[in-house]
Amino acid sequence: MQKRNVLWGLFLVLIIATFLRTYQLDKFPPGLYPDEAMNGNNALEAIKTGDYKVYYPENNGREGLFINIQAQFLRLIGLNEPWVLRLTSALVGILTVLGIYLFAKELFSRKVGLLSAFLLATSFWHINFSRIGFRAISACMFAVWGFYLLWYALRKSNEQKGGLWQAILGGIIFGLGFHTYIAYRVTPLLLLIPLIYFRKNNGFWKILLAFLVGAFIAGLPIGLYYLQNPGDFFGRTSQISVFSSDSTLKDLSLNIGKTLLMFFYDGDYNWRHNYAGRAQLFWPVALMFLGGIILGLGAIFKRYLGSRSLHDEDNSELGARKMRASFWLIFLWFGLGLLPVIISNEGLPHALRALLLIPPAIVLAGVAGIWFYEKAKERLHPKILGGLTVLFLILLFLEAYQTYFLLWGPNQNTQGAFAANYVNIGEQINRTSRLHDKYVIVEGGGTDVRGLPMPTQTTMFITDTFLPQDQRDKKIHYVLPGQIEQIPPGALRFYLR
């Protein structure tokens, strides 16, 4: 496949990825979930005080990088609206699509990279979290870009063409991932694969050291914070761990089954995370994912390289070794990504906690898709195969568009999952004169944040009243049900139920 055609194809894929992650961002998802709003309120506080934190302890604790980037969008755009908070996720999602192309291209071939990028661009699973203001979506981006640059640097070094600065940059990007999401902490074990397969290559130790130095520097701030605050290192892990169960082995087995099944049949039932119960992968992609597993096992244990288009190396032992290393990296990534999900006993299958599984699953599907395409070339006329390929790609795009924008987005369950009523209350308050005292009675429960339950965060963000001074300036008072008697007669009341 000519490089020029690949670049045009990648350009089109990025347009599709951008469209599916930004179109009607002011409308879907509806509302603003309190966890998103908590990020927004911390971001607004950081803007006003100049105190940008490495770690924000409220709401069970969150690494600060994503929130601090959200703060810059809020500062530049100057609007307290949900879509502004979600721009960070959309940008991260688009960059991940580009990253998966480069990553899969480096491991396998341009064709595999291009198809993998398209599959990710049209994945409802990835689209959904690319439009929600949760920090977890950025873990995929940092991991993909970090390991792409490491693989690239190792290849260049072995060819005696440099690679040192790519290794340092890759390490920095990889290290920034530790500022994203607790599940990311399993990723250093992926370095075992290059250590096993490439340790005898030219310049290997120099490249690995440069990568580790970059990662150390980037991860140092959060590491120092955890040393000073060890209780925050584990967060809620111990509260929801399967090891706290009375039947650990049974629960662990069930968790593994539920998590693996969600790719093909029984997906996350939380409307915030998924179109409830829908498989995390569209069924043709799920079959491709399964095919990629089979091809990978064949390449590893039988030294079978499959179709020539699956790799840009020749059929030498060097090419075979790189192919096996690439599949081992993908399989180990998938196995490590499973761990944070299956050791949890909360809400399985859990699409959010399983986000790190998306890159390896998509790349395996891309490998199988290209393998099948090359086999079909031997039996079908080029025009027929070309037409079928275009129809298949259109089908993937239309399925993603329909599921997200026509089925999931307008669904009443989705509005409830994102607390749309709390946003409506905030907008009502904004339309009310500042001269009137307004009392918001918080009847919803949740984690305590500075004396008030989490549901308060959504209305606070919409009205920009997280800080006490802003509440006083706008005459907005947040009270609990037991404090209703303190409300003056005739004062305006709003209920967060």
C-alpha positions in Angstrom: 0.0 0.0 0.0 1.6 3.3 -1.1 2.6 5.7 1.6 0.6 8.5 -0.1 -2.6 6.5 -0.1 -2.1 5.6 3.6 -1.7 9.2 4.5 -4.8 10.2 2.7 -6.6 7.3 4.4 -5.3 8.4 7.8 -6.5 12.0 7.1 -10.0 10.7 6.4 -9.9 8.5 9.5 -9.0 11.5 11.7 -11.8 13.5 10.2 -14.2 10.8 11.1 -12.7 10.5 14.6 -13.0 14.2 15.1 -16.6 14.3 13.8 -17.8 11.5 16.1 -16.1 13.0 19.1 -17.1 16.7 18.7 -20.4 16.7 16.7 -23.2 18.0 19.0 -20.9 17.9 22.0 -23.0 20.6 23.5 -26.0 18.2 23.4 -24.7 14.7 24.0 -24.2 13.4 26.5 -27.0 15.3 28.1 -26.6 16.8 31.6 -23.4 16.7 33.6 -22.6 13.8 36.0 -21.4 15.0 39.4 -18.0 13.3 39.0 -17.5 15.4 35.9 -18.7 18.5 37.7 -16.3 17.8 40.5 -13.4 18.0 38.1 -14.8 21.2 36.7 -15.2 22.8 40.2 -11.6 21.9 41.1 -10.5 23.3 37.8 -12.4 26.6 38.4 -10.9 26.8 41.9 -7.4 26.3 40.4 -8.0 29.1 37.9 -9.1 31.5 40.6 -6.5 30.6 43.2 -3.6 29.6 41.0 -3.3 26.4 43.0 -3.0 23.7 40.4 -2.6 20.4 42.2 -0.8 17.2 41.3 -3.6 15.3 43.1 -7.1 16.5 44.0 -8.3 14.6 47.1 -12.1 15.1 46.9 -14.4 12.5 45.5 -12.1 9.6 46.5 -9.1 11.3 45.0 -8.1 12.0 41.4 -4.8 12.6 39.7 -4.5 16.2 38.7 -3.2 16.3 35.1 -6.5 15.9 33.3 -8.2 18.4 35.6 -5.5 21.0 35.1 -5.8 20.6 31.3 -9.6 21.0 31.6 -8.9 24.2 33.6 -7.1 25.7 30.6 -10.1 25.1 28.3 -12.4 26.7 30.9 -10.0 29.7 31.2 -9.6 30.2 27.5 -13.3 29.7 26.5 -14.7 31.4 29.6 -17.9 29.4 29.7 -19.2 27.1 32.6 -20.8 24.6 30.3 -20.5 20.8 30.2 -19.2 20.7 26.6 -16.2 22.8 27.6 -15.2 20.3 30.3 -15.5 17.5 27.7 -13.3 19.1 25.1 -10.3 17.7 26.8 -11.6 14.2 26.5 -12.5 14.7 22.8 -9.0 16.0 22.0 -7.5 13.0 23.9 -9.7 10.6 22.0 -8.6 12.0 18.6 -5.0 11.9 19.6 -5.4 8.3 20.6 -6.8 7.4 17.2 -3.6 8.9 15.6 -1.5 7.1 18.2 -3.1 3.7 17.5 -2.2 4.1 13.8 1.4 4.8 14.6 1.6 2.1 17.3 0.0 -0.7 15.2 2.1 0.4 12.1 5.3 0.1 14.2 4.3 -3.3 15.5 2.9 -4.7 12.3 2.3 -2.7 9.1 0.7 0.5 7.7 -2.4 -1.5 6.6 -2.9 -2.8 10.1 -2.3 0.6 11.6 -4.8 2.3 9.3 -7.5 -0.3 9.9 -6.9 -0.2 13.6 -7.2 3.6 13.6 -10.5 3.3 11.7 -11.9 0.7 14.1 -11.0 2.9 17.1 -12.4 6.0 15.4 -15.8 4.2 15.0 -15.8 2.3 18.3 -18.9 3.4 20.4 -16.9 2.4 23.5 -14.1 4.8 22.8 -16.4 7.5 21.3 -18.5 7.5 24.4 -15.6 8.1 26.9 -14.1 10.6 24.5 -17.1 12.8 25.1 -17.3 12.4 28.9 -15.1 14.5 31.3 -13.5 11.6 33.0 -9.7 11.4 33.3 -9.5 7.6 32.5 -9.7 8.1 28.7 -6.2 9.7 28.8 -4.6 6.5 30.1 -5.0 4.9 26.6 -3.4 7.8 24.9 -0.3 8.0 27.0 0.2 4.2 26.9 -0.2 4.0 23.1 2.1 7.0 22.3 4.7 6.0 24.9 5.1 2.4 23.6 4.9 3.6 19.9 7.9 5.8 20.5 9.8 3.2 22.5 9.2 0.6 19.7 10.3 3.2 17.1 13.4 4.1 19.0 14.4 0.5 19.4 14.1 -0.1 15.7 16.1 3.0 14.8 18.8 2.2 17.3 19.1 -1.4 16.0 19.5 0.1 12.5 22.1 2.5 13.9 20.0 5.5 12.9 19.6 7.1 16.3 16.3 6.9 18.2 17.6 8.4 21.5 15.4 11.5 21.5 12.3 9.4 20.6 13.1 7.2 23.6 13.3 10.2 25.9 10.1 11.7 24.5 8.3 8.3 24.7 9.4 7.9 28.3 8.1 11.4 29.2 4.7 10.7 27.6 4.6 7.2 29.2 5.5 8.8 32.6 2.7 11.3 32.3 0.3 8.4 32.2 0.8 7.9 35.9 -1.0 11.2 36.4 -4.2 9.8 34.8 -5.8 6.7 36.3 -5.1 4.1 38.9 -5.3 1.2 36.4 -2.3 2.7 34.4 0.1 1.5 37.1 0.2 -2.0 35.6 1.8 -0.8 32.4 5.5 -0.8 33.4 5.3 -4.6 33.3 5.0 -4.3 29.5 8.7 -3.4 29.4 9.3 -7.1 30.0 8.6 -7.8 26.3 11.4 -5.6 24.8 13.7 -6.8 27.6 13.2 -10.4 26.6 13.2 -10.0 22.8 15.5 -7.0 22.1 18.1 -6.9 24.8 20.8 -8.1 22.4 20.0 -5.4 19.8 22.3 -2.5 19.0 21.9 0.3 21.5 19.1 -1.5 23.4 20.3 -0.6 26.9 20.9 3.1 25.9 17.3 3.4 24.5 15.8 1.6 27.5 17.7 3.8 30.0 16.6 7.0 28.1 13.0 5.8 28.2 13.1 5.1 31.9 14.8 8.4 32.7 12.1 10.3 30.8 9.3 8.3 32.5 10.9 8.9 35.9 11.1 12.6 35.4 7.5 12.9 34.2 6.1 10.6 36.9 8.2 12.1 39.8 5.6 14.7 40.9 2.8 12.2 41.5 5.3 9.7 43.0 6.5 12.3 45.5 2.9 13.1 46.4 2.1 9.4 47.1 5.2 9.1 49.2 3.9 11.9 51.4 0.3 10.7 51.2 0.5 6.9 51.0 -3.3 6.6 51.9 -4.1 8.2 48.5 -2.1 5.7 46.5 -4.7 2.9 46.6 -7.8 5.2 46.6 -10.9 3.1 46.6 -9.1 -0.1 45.6 -9.3 -1.8 49.0 -13.0 -0.9 49.4 -14.1 -2.6 46.2 -11.4 -5.4 46.0 -12.5 -9.0 45.3 -10.0 -10.0 48.0 -12.3 -8.5 50.6 -15.0 -11.0 49.5 -15.8 -14.2 51.5 -15.6 -16.2 48.3 -12.6 -14.7 46.5 -11.9 -17.5 44.0 -15.5 -17.8 43.0 -15.9 -14.1 42.6 -12.6 -13.8 40.7 -13.7 -16.5 38.2 -17.1 -14.8 37.7 -15.4 -11.4 37.2 -13.1 -12.9 34.5 -16.0 -14.4 32.7 -18.1 -11.3 32.8 -15.2 -9.1 31.6 -14.3 -11.4 28.7 -17.9 -11.9 27.7 -18.5 -8.1 27.5 -16.5 -7.9 24.3 -18.9 -10.2 22.5 -22.3 -10.3 24.2 -23.1 -8.9 27.6 -21.7 -5.4 28.0 -21.8 -2.8 30.7 -25.3 -2.1 31.9 -24.6 1.4 33.2 -26.2 3.9 30.8 -23.4 6.3 31.5 -20.8 3.9 30.2 -22.6 2.1 27.5 -25.9 1.5 25.6 -27.0 -0.7 28.5 -26.1 -4.4 27.9 -24.7 -3.9 24.4 -21.5 -5.7 23.7 -18.5 -3.4 23.9 -17.5 -4.3 20.4 -19.8 -4.3 17.4 -20.2 -7.9 16.4 -18.1 -7.9 13.2 -15.3 -6.2 15.1 -15.7 -8.7 18.0 -15.2 -11.5 15.5 -12.1 -9.8 14.1 -10.8 -9.4 17.7 -11.2 -13.2 18.2 -9.5 -13.8 14.9 -6.6 -11.6 15.9 -6.2 -13.7 19.1 -6.0 -16.9 17.0 -3.5 -15.3 14.5 -1.4 -14.1 17.4 -1.2 -17.4 19.1 -0.3 -19.0 15.8 2.5 -16.5 15.3 3.9 -17.0 18.8 3.8 -20.8 19.1 4.1 -21.9 15.5 6.3 -19.1 14.3 3.7 -18.4 11.6 3.9 -14.9 10.1 0.6 -15.2 8.2 0.0 -12.7 5.4 2.9 -10.6 4.2 0.8 -7.5 4.7 0.7 -8.1 8.5 4.3 -7.0 8.9 6.7 -4.7 7.1 9.7 -6.9 7.9 10.9 -9.7 5.6 10.3 -13.4 6.4 13.6 -13.7 8.1 14.2 -14.9 11.7 14.5 -11.2 12.6 11.1 -10.5 11.2 9.6 -13.5 13.0 11.1 -12.4 16.2 9.7 -8.9 15.9 6.3 -10.4 15.0 6.3 -12.6 18.1 7.4 -9.7 20.3 4.6 -7.6 18.9 2.0 -10.1 19.7 3.4 -10.8 23.1 3.2 -7.1 23.8 -0.4 -7.0 22.8 -1.3 -10.1 24.8 0.5 -9.0 27.9 -1.1 -5.5 27.6 -4.5 -7.2 27.4 -3.8 -9.4 30.4 -2.5 -6.6 32.5 -5.5 -4.4 31.5 -7.8 -7.1 32.8 -6.3 -7.0 36.3 -7.8 -3.7 37.6 -11.2 -4.9 36.3 -11.4 -8.5 37.5 -10.0 -7.7 41.0 -12.9 -5.3 41.5 -16.3 -6.4 42.8 -18.2 -3.4 41.7 -20.5 -3.1 38.8 -19.1 -5.7 36.4 -18.8 -5.7 33.5 -17.3 -2.2 33.9 -16.5 -0.4 30.6 -14.8 2.5 32.3 -12.4 0.5 34.4 -11.6 -1.6 31.4 -10.6 1.3 29.1 -7.0 0.1 28.9 -8.2 -3.0 27.1 -9.4 -1.0 24.1 -6.0 -0.6 22.4 -4.9 -4.3 22.4 -8.4 -5.4 21.4 -8.6 -3.0 18.5 -5.1 -3.8 17.2 -5.9 -7.5 17.3 -9.1 -6.8 15.3 -7.0 -4.8 12.9 -4.5 -7.6 12.4 -7.4 -10.1 11.6 -9.1 -7.7 9.3 -6.1 -7.2 7.1 -5.4 -11.0 7.2 -8.9 -11.7 6.0 -8.7 -8.9 3.3 -5.5 -10.4 1.9 -7.0 -13.9 1.8 -10.1 -12.4 0.0 -7.8 -10.8 -2.6 -6.9 -14.3 -3.8 -10.5 -15.2 -4.5 -12.4 -12.0 -5.4 -12.2 -9.6 -8.2 -10.5 -6.3 -7.1 -13.6 -4.2 -7.8 -15.9 -6.6 -5.9 -13.5 -6.7 -3.0 -13.1 -2.9 -3.1 -16.8 -2.4 -3.1 -17.4 -4.8 -0.2 -14.6 -3.2 1.8 -16.1 0.3 1.3 -19.6 -1.0 2.3 -18.1 -2.6 5.4 -16.4 0.6 6.5 -19.5 2.6 5.9 -21.5 0.1 8.0 -19.1 0.6 10.9 -19.4 4.4 10.7 -23.2 4.3 10.4 -23.5 1.8 13.3 -21.5 4.1 15.5 -23.4 7.2 14.5 -26.8 5.5 15.0 -26.0 3.9 18.3 -24.5 7.1 19.8 -26.6 10.0 18.3 -29.9 8.3 17.6 -30.3 5.6 20.2 -28.1 6.3 23.2 -27.9 10.1 23.3 -31.7 10.9 23.3 -32.6 8.0 25.6 -34.3 9.0 28.9 -32.0 6.6 30.7 -29.0 8.5 29.5 -30.4 11.8 30.8 -30.9 10.2 34.2 -27.4 8.7 34.1 -25.9 12.2 33.6 -28.1 14.1 36.1 -29.6 16.3 33.5 -32.1 17.6 36.0 -29.3 19.1 38.1 -28.0 21.0 35.1 -31.6 22.3 34.5 -31.7 23.6 38.1 -28.4 25.3 37.7 -29.6 27.0 34.5 -32.9 28.1 36.3 -30.8 29.7 39.0 -28.6 31.5 36.5 -31.8 33.0 35.0 -32.8 34.3 38.4 -31.8 37.8 39.6 -28.8 38.0 41.8 -30.8 40.3 44.1 -32.9 37.3 45.3 -31.7 34.8 47.9 -31.8 31.3 46.4 -31.7 28.2 48.5 -30.7 24.8 47.0 -32.0 22.0 49.2 -29.7 19.0 48.6 -31.8 15.8 49.1 -29.5 13.5 47.0 -26.9 11.4 48.7 -23.3 10.7 47.9 -19.7 11.2 48.9 -19.2 14.2 51.1 -17.4 17.1 49.6 -16.7 20.0 51.9 -19.9 19.3 53.9 -22.3 18.6 51.0 -23.2 15.5 49.0 -21.7 15.0 45.6 -24.9 15.8 43.6 -24.4 19.4 44.6 -21.3 19.6 42.4 -23.3 19.7 39.1 -25.4 22.8 40.1 -22.3 24.4 41.6 -20.4 24.1 38.4 -23.3 25.5 36.2 -23.7 28.4 38.6 -20.0 28.8 39.3 -20.6 28.7 43.1 -18.2 26.1 44.3 -16.3 28.6 46.5 -18.0 30.3 49.5 -17.2 33.8 48.2 -19.0 33.1 44.9 -22.0 31.7 46.8 -22.2 34.9 48.8 -21.8 37.1 45.8 -24.7 35.3 43.9 -26.8 34.8 47.0 -27.0 31.1 46.6 -27.2 28.9 49.7 -26.8 25.1 49.7 -28.6 23.5 52.6 -29.4 19.9 53.7 -32.9 18.7 54.5 -32.4 19.2 58.2 -31.7 22.9 57.7 -34.9 23.8 55.8 -36.3 25.6 58.9 -33.5 28.1 58.5 -34.8 29.2 55.1 -36.5 32.6 55.3 -40.2 32.8 54.2 -40.6 33.7 50.6 -37.1 32.8 49.6 -36.7 30.9 46.3 -36.2 27.2 46.8 -34.7 24.6 44.4 -34.6 20.9 45.2 -31.8 18.5 44.2 -33.5 15.2 44.4 
